Amino acid sequence: MNITDFVINFSLLLISLTVAFCGYYVYLLIQDWRKVLRQTSAILDDTKLVSSSLASPFTSFAELFATFRQALLFVNDLLSRKKPTKKLIAKK
């Protein structure tokens, strides 16, 4: 085996090891991304649960105040109506 064959074989060995190392590193990177995505998904699910739990009381308060406002408008409307005069009652 001459020097040229040795250099070619050594270069191929180094290239093969580099490709194998890069492939393993990409595999580990993909595993980490899967783990991060699972955790992010769990966090988002928890956030959705918390936000819906917080929204429920606010919605109830909003409905309460809307009902209160409607009642006030109704009372205001009743109080602002003109009372029938005697002339209108006599025409009937």
Phi, psi and omega in degrees: 000123181269179185295326182295315178297321179297315180295317180296314180295319179295318178296316178297321177297315179295318178295318179296316178296321179295316179295320179294317178297316178296320177297317178295319179296318177296320177300313178295322179296318178295320178298318178296319179295322177297319179296316179296318180294322177296316180294319178296320178297319179295320179295317179295323177296317178296321179296320178297318179297315181294316181294323177290326177292324178284328182289331183299310178295322179295323177294320178296317177296320179297319178294321178297313180292326177294319177295317178299318178296317178297321178295317178296319178296322179295315179295318178298320179295319179294320182286333183273350178291145178283140178282143180295140180273170182292330180295320180291325180289324182290331182289336183285000000 
